[in-house]
Amino acid sequence: MNGRLLTLAITITAGSLLAFQPAAAQVLPPAKKAERVEITKGPELESATNHLTIIRWTTNNPGGSDVHYGIVHYGTDPKDLSQTAKNPIRLNQGHQYTTFRVRIQGLKPQTTYYYTVTSAESNGTSDGVKSTVSKFTTPGPGERIVTRP
């Protein structure tokens, strides 16, 4: 008899799990696109090792599509920023500002890199903002740079 009760309990539990229908999430329309996007803080080095760097900057909320990309153009010559790194970010429609963070990997130790930052919607449409050229130097092997916001 205990075996039948156990089988019944498992069947009821499995059936209730299969019948469960989560409440539909509220999907908001994309935020209104900002008239003008401006960098309000940065760009700046957040952290760096001899082969990996994170660049951070903040803009007013660009609006438009929910998914945007932070984009860093960089290189060892300030006149040749032909390498690109980018990371996606999901905008929070309720926030006035958006902080972008982009990881740049495969760097050489103790090397100075120059860079500019920009951002774009997921479809590639630019937010119309671009920083001036900045620079950072990667630390030596085993060293790490960490800045505080």
N, CA and C atoms as an extended XYZ file, in Angstrom:
447
Properties=species:S:1:pos:R:3:atomname:S:1:resname:S:1:resid:I:1 pbc="F F F"
N         0.810       -1.202        0.000 N   MET     1
C         0.000        0.000        0.000 CA  MET     1
C         0.851        1.263        0.000 C   MET     1
N         1.967        1.258        0.744 N   ASN     2
C         2.840        2.430        0.786 CA  ASN     2
C         3.404        2.750       -0.594 C   ASN     2
N         3.696        1.734       -1.400 N   GLY     3
C         4.201        1.939       -2.749 CA  GLY     3
C         3.194        2.657       -3.626 C   GLY     3
N         1.900        2.299       -3.459 N   ARG     4
C         0.851        2.961       -4.254 CA  ARG     4
C         0.681        4.416       -3.829 C   ARG     4
N         0.785        4.687       -2.528 N   LEU     5
C         0.686        6.072       -2.060 CA  LEU     5
C         1.841        6.914       -2.582 C   LEU     5
N         3.025        6.311       -2.584 N   LEU     6
C         4.196        7.016       -3.092 CA  LEU     6
C         4.033        7.304       -4.587 C   LEU     6
N         3.564        6.316       -5.341 N   THR     7
C         3.342        6.505       -6.782 CA  THR     7
C         2.293        7.587       -7.013 C   THR     7
N         1.231        7.597       -6.214 N   LEU     8
C         0.175        8.599       -6.337 CA  LEU     8
C         0.727        9.986       -6.019 C   LEU     8
N         1.524       10.090       -4.962 N   ALA     9
C         2.100       11.375       -4.574 CA  ALA     9
C         3.023       11.908       -5.675 C   ALA     9
N         3.836       11.047       -6.252 N   ILE    10
C         4.742       11.462       -7.328 CA  ILE    10
C         3.946       11.894       -8.545 C   ILE    10
N         2.909       11.164       -8.889 N   THR    11
C         2.075       11.495      -10.045 CA  THR    11
C         1.390       12.846       -9.857 C   THR    11
N         0.867       13.096       -8.672 N   ILE    12
C         0.192       14.374       -8.405 CA  ILE    12
C         1.189       15.530       -8.465 C   ILE    12
N         2.357       15.314       -7.859 N   THR    13
C         3.383       16.365       -7.866 CA  THR    13
C         3.828       16.662       -9.280 C   THR    13
N         4.114       15.630      -10.063 N   ALA    14
C         4.553       15.827      -11.442 CA  ALA    14
C         3.473       16.515      -12.258 C   ALA    14
N         2.250       16.117      -12.068 N   GLY    15
C         1.143       16.723      -12.807 CA  GLY    15
C         0.974       18.193      -12.461 C   GLY    15
N         1.132       18.536      -11.193 N   SER    16
C         0.979       19.932      -10.812 CA  SER    16
C         2.123       20.778      -11.363 C   SER    16
N         3.321       20.215      -11.444 N   LEU    17
C         4.442       20.951      -12.019 CA  LEU    17
C         4.247       21.178      -13.512 C   LEU    17
N         3.707       20.169      -14.199 N   LEU    18
C         3.485       20.295      -15.637 CA  LEU    18
C         2.354       21.265      -15.947 C   LEU    18
N         1.376       21.371      -15.048 N   ALA    19
C         0.228       22.235      -15.280 CA  ALA    19
C         0.502       23.677      -14.873 C   ALA    19
N         1.606       23.930      -14.172 N   PHE    20
C         1.916       25.267      -13.693 CA  PHE    20
C         2.163       26.205      -14.862 C   PHE    20
N         1.503       27.352      -14.847 N   GLN    21
C         1.698       28.363      -15.872 CA  GLN    21
C         2.077       29.663      -15.185 C   GLN    21
N         3.324       30.110      -15.337 N   PRO    22
C         3.730       31.341      -14.668 CA  PRO    22
C         2.955       32.536      -15.205 C   PRO    22
N         2.791       33.532      -14.361 N   ALA    23
C         2.109       34.755      -14.776 CA  ALA    23
C         2.940       35.425      -15.864 C   ALA    23
N         2.289       35.998      -16.815 N   ALA    24
C         2.994       36.665      -17.905 CA  ALA    24
C         3.737       37.880      -17.369 C   ALA    24
N         4.986       38.026      -17.772 N   ALA    25
C         5.774       39.185      -17.358 CA  ALA    25
C         5.286       40.404      -18.118 C   ALA    25
N         5.339       41.531      -17.448 N   GLN    26
C         4.942       42.765      -18.099 CA  GLN    26
C         6.072       43.218      -19.002 C   GLN    26
N         5.815       43.310      -20.282 N   VAL    27
C         6.820       43.733      -21.242 CA  VAL    27
C         6.566       45.195      -21.579 C   VAL    27
N         7.545       46.033      -21.246 N   LEU    28
C         7.405       47.456      -21.520 CA  LEU    28
C         7.919       47.777      -22.913 C   LEU    28
N         7.325       48.769      -23.567 N   PRO    29
C         7.858       49.174      -24.874 CA  PRO    29
C         9.218       49.829      -24.674 C   PRO    29
N        10.049       49.867      -25.715 N   PRO    30
C        11.353       50.519      -25.586 CA  PRO    30
C        11.193       51.967      -25.109 C   PRO    30
N        12.181       52.426      -24.352 N   ALA    31
C        12.156       53.800      -23.856 CA  ALA    31
C        12.328       54.764      -25.024 C   ALA    31
N        11.789       55.954      -24.873 N   LYS    32
C        11.943       56.981      -25.890 CA  LYS    32
C        13.433       57.275      -26.065 C   LYS    32
N        13.868       57.368      -27.300 N   LYS    33
C        15.281       57.631      -27.601 CA  LYS    33
C        15.638       59.043      -27.131 C   LYS    33
N        16.790       59.161      -26.481 N   ALA    34
C        17.244       60.462      -25.992 CA  ALA    34
C        17.528       61.392      -27.165 C   ALA    34
N        17.216       62.675      -26.991 N   GLU    35
C        17.513       63.647      -28.041 CA  GLU    35
C        19.013       63.762      -28.269 C   GLU    35
N        19.762       63.696      -27.171 N   ARG    36
C        21.221       63.795      -27.269 CA  ARG    36
C        21.836       62.954      -26.154 C   ARG    36
N        22.758       62.077      -26.519 N   VAL    37
C        23.458       61.251      -25.539 CA  VAL    37
C        24.797       61.910      -25.240 C   VAL    37
N        25.112       62.046      -23.962 N   GLU    38
C        26.367       62.654      -23.542 CA  GLU    38
C        27.059       61.771      -22.521 C   GLU    38
N        28.376       61.733      -22.583 N   ILE    39
C        29.152       61.032      -21.566 CA  ILE    39
C        29.200       61.943      -20.346 C   ILE    39
N        28.697       61.445      -19.218 N   THR    40
C        28.636       62.255      -18.003 CA  THR    40
C        29.758       61.933      -17.021 C   THR    40
N        30.405       60.783      -17.199 N   LYS    41
C        31.527       60.401      -16.338 CA  LYS    41
C        32.437       59.449      -17.113 C   LYS    41
N        33.755       59.714      -17.044 N   GLY    42
C        34.712       58.846      -17.719 CA  GLY    42
C        34.940       59.293      -19.143 C   GLY    42
N        35.466       58.413      -19.957 N   PRO    43
C        35.792       57.014      -19.682 CA  PRO    43
C        37.012       56.913      -18.763 C   PRO    43
N        37.060       55.789      -18.049 N   GLU    44
C        38.157       55.577      -17.118 CA  GLU    44
C        38.469       54.099      -16.979 C   GLU    44
N        39.667       53.843      -16.529 N   LEU    45
C        40.116       52.485      -16.273 CA  LEU    45
C        39.458       52.003      -14.984 C   LEU    45
N        38.762       50.883      -15.042 N   GLU    46
C        38.175       50.295      -13.839 CA  GLU    46
C        39.144       49.318      -13.195 C   GLU    46
N        39.747       48.464      -14.026 N   SER    47
C        40.750       47.524      -13.529 CA  SER    47
C        41.590       47.049      -14.704 C   SER    47
N        42.798       46.564      -14.349 N   ALA    48
C        43.695       46.080      -15.402 CA  ALA    48
C        44.650       45.048      -14.834 C   ALA    48
N        44.906       44.028      -15.632 N   THR    49
C        45.988       43.082      -15.378 CA  THR    49
C        46.900       43.182      -16.590 C   THR    49
N        47.902       42.337      -16.660 N   ASN    50
C        48.821       42.427      -17.794 CA  ASN    50
C        48.184       42.015      -19.122 C   ASN    50
N        47.001       41.373      -19.097 N   HIS    51
C        46.373       40.931      -20.355 CA  HIS    51
C        44.890       41.296      -20.487 C   HIS    51
N        44.309       41.903      -19.449 N   LEU    52
C        42.870       42.216      -19.455 CA  LEU    52
C        42.632       43.571      -18.808 C   LEU    52
N        41.798       44.382      -19.448 N   THR    53
C        41.451       45.688      -18.908 CA  THR    53
C        39.946       45.882      -19.020 C   THR    53
N        39.366       46.589      -18.043 N   ILE    54
C        37.954       46.965      -18.105 CA  ILE    54
C        37.887       48.485      -18.123 C   ILE    54
N        37.211       49.027      -19.143 N   ILE    55
C        36.992       50.466      -19.285 CA  ILE    55
C        35.532       50.745      -18.937 C   ILE    55
N        35.301       51.812      -18.168 N   ARG    56
C        33.957       52.147      -17.695 CA  ARG    56
C        33.650       53.613      -18.024 C   ARG    56
N        32.399       53.880      -18.395 N   TRP    57
C        31.937       55.253      -18.572 CA  TRP    57
C        30.423       55.289      -18.384 C   TRP    57
N        29.922       56.484      -18.116 N   THR    58
C        28.493       56.679      -17.857 CA  THR    58
C        27.951       57.725      -18.819 C   THR    58
N        26.743       57.466      -19.330 N   THR    59
C        26.037       58.423      -20.190 CA  THR    59
C        24.646       58.654      -19.608 C   THR    59
N        23.975       59.697      -20.089 N   ASN    60
C        22.545       59.771      -19.808 CA  ASN    60
C        21.917       58.568      -20.507 C   ASN    60
N        20.745       58.147      -20.074 N   ASN    61
C        20.118       56.959      -20.647 CA  ASN    61
C        19.810       57.207      -22.128 C   ASN    61
N        20.409       56.410      -23.041 N   PRO    62
C        20.212       56.656      -24.470 CA  PRO    62
C        18.814       56.305      -24.979 C   PRO    62
N        18.069       55.471      -24.237 N   GLY    63
C        16.744       55.072      -24.695 CA  GLY    63
C        16.818       54.223      -25.947 C   GLY    63
N        15.693       54.078      -26.611 N   GLY    64
C        15.652       53.223      -27.800 CA  GLY    64
C        15.555       51.768      -27.395 C   GLY    64
N        16.200       50.884      -28.136 N   SER    65
C        16.099       49.456      -27.856 CA  SER    65
C        16.687       49.145      -26.484 C   SER    65
N        16.183       48.091      -25.853 N   ASP    66
C        16.624       47.740      -24.503 CA  ASP    66
C        18.073       47.270      -24.462 C   ASP    66
N        18.554       46.654      -25.545 N   VAL    67
C        19.929       46.150      -25.565 CA  VAL    67
C        20.811       47.133      -26.332 C   VAL    67
N        21.878       47.543      -25.691 N   HIS    68
C        22.870       48.428      -26.292 CA  HIS    68
C        24.237       47.778      -26.152 C   HIS    68
N        25.214       48.317      -26.834 N   TYR    69
C        26.596       47.851      -26.727 CA  TYR    69
C        27.492       49.010      -26.342 C   TYR    69
N        28.347       48.773      -25.358 N   GLY    70
C        29.451       49.671      -25.091 CA  GLY    70
C        30.573       49.237      -26.011 C   GLY    70
N        31.210       50.184      -26.693 N   ILE    71
C        32.222       49.856      -27.696 CA  ILE    71
C        33.486       50.656      -27.406 C   ILE    71
N        34.620       49.966      -27.413 N   VAL    72
C        35.921       50.612      -27.238 CA  VAL    72
C        36.756       50.340      -28.482 C   VAL    72
N        37.245       51.411      -29.103 N   HIS    73
C        38.200       51.308      -30.214 CA  HIS    73
C        39.565       51.622      -29.613 C   HIS    73
N        40.539       50.732      -29.829 N   TYR    74
C        41.826       50.902      -29.158 CA  TYR    74
C        42.991       50.430      -30.020 C   TYR    74
N        44.186       50.801      -29.586 N   GLY    75
C        45.417       50.392      -30.252 CA  GLY    75
C        46.607       51.013      -29.543 C   GLY    75
N        47.799       50.656      -29.960 N   THR    76
C        49.005       51.182      -29.328 CA  THR    76
C        49.466       52.501      -29.957 C   THR    76
N        48.803       52.928      -31.016 N   ASP    77
C        49.091       54.200      -31.676 CA  ASP    77
C        47.821       55.047      -31.601 C   ASP    77
N        47.888       56.263      -31.045 N   PRO    78
C        46.659       57.064      -30.910 CA  PRO    78
C        46.001       57.420      -32.241 C   PRO    78
N        46.730       57.264      -33.333 N   LYS    79
C        46.164       57.557      -34.656 CA  LYS    79
C        45.675       56.305      -35.365 C   LYS    79
N        45.805       55.146      -34.699 N   ASP    80
C        45.361       53.875      -35.287 CA  ASP    80
C        44.642       53.054      -34.217 C   ASP    80
N        43.379       53.371      -34.014 N   LEU    81
C        42.550       52.668      -33.023 CA  LEU    81
C        41.689       51.640      -33.754 C   LEU    81
N        42.351       50.711      -34.427 N   SER    82
C        41.657       49.785      -35.316 CA  SER    82
C        41.157       48.520      -34.627 C   SER    82
N        41.519       48.297      -33.375 N   GLN    83
C        41.011       47.132      -32.651 CA  GLN    83
C        39.730       47.534      -31.917 C   GLN    83
N        38.809       46.583      -31.787 N   THR    84
C        37.509       46.885      -31.176 CA  THR    84
C        37.139       45.829      -30.154 C   THR    84
N        36.611       46.297      -29.038 N   ALA    85
C        36.025       45.419      -28.019 CA  ALA    85
C        34.648       45.974      -27.705 C   ALA    85
N        33.680       45.080      -27.489 N   LYS    86
C        32.350       45.560      -27.131 CA  LYS    86
C        31.660       44.560      -26.226 C   LYS    86
N        30.790       45.084      -25.373 N   ASN    87
C        30.000       44.265      -24.459 CA  ASN    87
C        28.569       44.754      -24.465 C   ASN    87
N        27.613       43.810      -24.417 N   PRO    88
C        26.194       44.205      -24.378 CA  PRO    88
C        25.793       44.672      -22.985 C   PRO    88
N        24.744       45.470      -22.943 N   ILE    89
C        24.151       45.923      -21.693 CA  ILE    89
C        22.649       46.051      -21.919 C   ILE    89
N        21.880       45.710      -20.914 N   ARG    90
C        20.432       45.904      -20.978 CA  ARG    90
C        20.113       47.186      -20.240 C   ARG    90
N        19.476       48.129      -20.934 N   LEU    91
C        19.135       49.411      -20.329 CA  LEU    91
C        18.051       49.230      -19.274 C   LEU    91
N        18.126       50.007      -18.220 N   ASN    92
C        17.057       50.077      -17.231 CA  ASN    92
C        16.281       51.348      -17.546 C   ASN    92
N        15.055       51.179      -18.030 N   GLN    93
C        14.265       52.324      -18.468 CA  GLN    93
C        13.970       53.305      -17.335 C   GLN    93
N        14.021       52.818      -16.100 N   GLY    94
C        13.726       53.673      -14.960 CA  GLY    94
C        14.909       54.500      -14.485 C   GLY    94
N        16.082       54.308      -15.046 N   HIS    95
C        17.266       55.056      -14.623 CA  HIS    95
C        17.576       56.192      -15.585 C   HIS    95
N        18.058       57.302      -15.046 N   GLN    96
C        18.428       58.435      -15.890 CA  GLN    96
C        19.776       58.225      -16.561 C   GLN    96
N        20.631       57.378      -15.960 N   TYR    97
C        21.984       57.197      -16.453 CA  TYR    97
C        22.256       55.728      -16.743 C   TYR    97
N        23.218       55.478      -17.631 N   THR    98
C        23.630       54.123      -17.978 CA  THR    98
C        25.140       54.035      -17.866 C   THR    98
N        25.628       53.023      -17.151 N   THR    99
C        27.061       52.805      -17.035 CA  THR    99
C        27.456       51.634      -17.926 C   THR    99
N        28.376       51.894      -18.830 N   PHE   100
C        28.894       50.881      -19.743 CA  PHE   100
C        30.216       50.361      -19.186 C   PHE   100
N        30.461       49.069      -19.332 N   ARG   101
C        31.717       48.428      -18.933 CA  ARG   101
C        32.127       47.504      -20.066 C   ARG   101
N        33.344       47.678      -20.555 N   VAL   102
C        33.817       46.862      -21.676 CA  VAL   102
C        35.146       46.210      -21.294 C   VAL   102
N        35.205       44.897      -21.506 N   ARG   103
C        36.421       44.113      -21.263 CA  ARG   103
C        37.261       44.087      -22.536 C   ARG   103
N        38.537       44.411      -22.380 N   ILE   104
C        39.485       44.310      -23.488 CA  ILE   104
C        40.457       43.211      -23.097 C   ILE   104
N        40.515       42.151      -23.895 N   GLN   105
C        41.349       40.994      -23.573 CA  GLN   105
C        42.496       40.842      -24.569 C   GLN   105
N        43.460       40.011      -24.195 N   GLY   106
C        44.576       39.701      -25.086 CA  GLY   106
C        45.588       40.825      -25.201 C   GLY   106
N        45.716       41.651      -24.167 N   LEU   107
C        46.645       42.770      -24.196 CA  LEU   107
C        48.060       42.326      -23.817 C   LEU   107
N        49.027       43.152      -24.164 N   LYS   108
C        50.423       42.871      -23.825 CA  LYS   108
C        50.770       43.583      -22.518 C   LYS   108
N        51.580       42.949      -21.666 N   PRO   109
C        51.964       43.593      -20.412 CA  PRO   109
C        52.851       44.812      -20.640 C   PRO   109
N        52.747       45.752      -19.713 N   GLN   110
C        53.570       46.967      -19.712 CA  GLN   110
C        53.549       47.675      -21.060 C   GLN   110
N        52.345       47.802      -21.589 N   THR   111
C        52.149       48.436      -22.893 CA  THR   111
C        51.118       49.538      -22.756 C   THR   111
N        51.363       50.674      -23.392 N   THR   112
C        50.407       51.780      -23.384 CA  THR   112
C        49.440       51.611      -24.544 C   THR   112
N        48.147       51.686      -24.229 N   TYR   113
C        47.084       51.602      -25.226 CA  TYR   113
C        46.295       52.914      -25.213 C   TYR   113
N        45.853       53.323      -26.394 N   TYR   114
C        45.021       54.500      -26.567 CA  TYR   114
C        43.630       54.023      -26.963 C   TYR   114
N        42.597       54.783      -26.570 N   TYR   115
C        41.243       54.311      -26.855 CA  TYR   115
C        40.223       55.445      -26.882 C   TYR   115
N        39.114       55.185      -27.553 N   THR   116
C        37.917       56.013      -27.487 CA  THR   116
C        36.751       55.082      -27.187 C   THR   116
N        35.673       55.645      -26.651 N   VAL   117
C        34.489       54.846      -26.363 CA  VAL   117
C        33.281       55.434      -27.079 C   VAL   117
N        32.341       54.569      -27.351 N   THR   118
C        31.077       54.958      -27.953 CA  THR   118
C        30.039       53.913      -27.549 C   THR   118
N        28.813       54.091      -27.970 N   SER   119
C        27.770       53.096      -27.694 CA  SER   119
C        26.797       53.057      -28.862 C   SER   119
N        26.081       51.935      -28.956 N   ALA   120
C        25.149       51.746      -30.063 CA  ALA   120
C        24.013       50.829      -29.634 C   ALA   120
N        22.887       50.964      -30.323 N   GLU   121
C        21.768       50.047      -30.104 CA  GLU   121
C        22.149       48.673      -30.659 C   GLU   121
N        21.374       47.659      -30.305 N   SER   122
C        21.675       46.290      -30.747 CA  SER   122
C        21.616       46.140      -32.263 C   SER   122
N        20.894       47.021      -32.947 N   ASN   123
C        20.818       46.946      -34.408 CA  ASN   123
C        21.985       47.678      -35.086 C   ASN   123
N        22.914       48.225      -34.274 N   GLY   124
C        24.078       48.903      -34.829 CA  GLY   124
C        23.937       50.409      -34.949 C   GLY   124
N        22.750       50.954      -34.661 N   THR   125
C        22.549       52.393      -34.746 CA  THR   125
C        23.309       53.088      -33.622 C   THR   125
N        24.217       53.977      -33.985 N   SER   126
C        25.040       54.683      -33.000 CA  SER   126
C        24.186       55.566      -32.099 C   SER   126
N        24.609       55.689      -30.844 N   ASP   127
C        23.950       56.617      -29.924 CA  ASP   127
C        24.406       58.047      -30.169 C   ASP   127
N        25.373       58.228      -31.081 N   GLY   128
C        25.808       59.567      -31.460 CA  GLY   128
C        26.785       60.199      -30.482 C   GLY   128
N        27.452       59.400      -29.681 N   VAL   129
C        28.408       59.925      -28.710 CA  VAL   129
C        29.745       59.216      -28.898 C   VAL   129
N        30.835       59.988      -28.782 N   LYS   130
C        32.174       59.402      -28.885 CA  LYS   130
C        33.100       60.232      -28.010 C   LYS   130
N        33.923       59.536      -27.230 N   SER   131
C        34.849       60.229      -26.340 CA  SER   131
C        36.072       60.714      -27.096 C   SER   131
N        36.837       61.568      -26.429 N   THR   132
C        38.151       61.924      -26.943 CA  THR   132
C        39.084       60.742      -26.678 C   THR   132
N        40.283       60.789      -27.205 N   VAL   133
C        41.246       59.700      -27.015 CA  VAL   133
C        41.808       59.758      -25.591 C   VAL   133
N        41.785       58.620      -24.920 N   SER   134
C        42.383       58.455      -23.587 CA  SER   134
C        43.428       57.364      -23.690 C   SER   134
N        44.138       57.107      -22.592 N   LYS   135
C        45.145       56.052      -22.626 CA  LYS   135
C        45.253       55.365      -21.272 C   LYS   135
N        45.805       54.150      -21.295 N   PHE   136
C        46.127       53.401      -20.089 CA  PHE   136
C        47.350       52.552      -20.404 C   PHE   136
N        48.047       52.147      -19.355 N   THR   137
C        49.195       51.264      -19.512 CA  THR   137
C        48.940       50.006      -18.707 C   THR   137
N        49.068       48.859      -19.348 N   THR   138
C        48.849       47.591      -18.645 CA  THR   138
C        49.998       47.358      -17.661 C   THR   138
N        49.704       46.762      -16.514 N   PRO   139
C        50.756       46.480      -15.538 CA  PRO   139
C        51.612       45.295      -15.976 C   PRO   139
N        52.665       45.048      -15.217 N   GLY   140
C        53.536       43.911      -15.485 CA  GLY   140
C        52.887       42.611      -15.048 C   GLY   140
N        53.470       41.470      -15.417 N   PRO   141
C        52.935       40.165      -15.031 CA  PRO   141
C        52.775       40.064      -13.505 C   PRO   141
N        51.630       39.569      -13.073 N   GLY   142
C        51.338       39.392      -11.654 CA  GLY   142
C        50.858       40.645      -10.955 C   GLY   142
N        50.882       41.790      -11.618 N   GLU   143
C        50.410       43.039      -11.021 CA  GLU   143
C        48.970       43.296      -11.455 C   GLU   143
N        48.293       44.152      -10.692 N   ARG   144
C        46.898       44.479      -10.991 CA  ARG   144
C        46.625       45.921      -10.602 C   ARG   144
N        45.867       46.604      -11.439 N   ILE   145
C        45.419       47.969      -11.145 CA  ILE   145
C        43.916       47.909      -10.910 C   ILE   145
N        43.458       48.489       -9.806 N   VAL   146
C        42.027       48.570       -9.524 CA  VAL   146
C        41.725       49.980       -9.055 C   VAL   146
N        40.772       50.626       -9.709 N   THR   147
C        40.364       51.968       -9.295 CA  THR   147
C        39.013       51.854       -8.616 C   THR   147
N        38.693       52.799       -7.814 N   ARG   148
C        37.398       52.823       -7.117 CA  ARG   148
C        36.513       53.883       -7.746 C   ARG   148
N        35.215       53.570       -7.886 N   PRO   149
C        34.307       54.570       -8.480 CA  PRO   149
C        34.160       55.804       -7.623 C   PRO   149
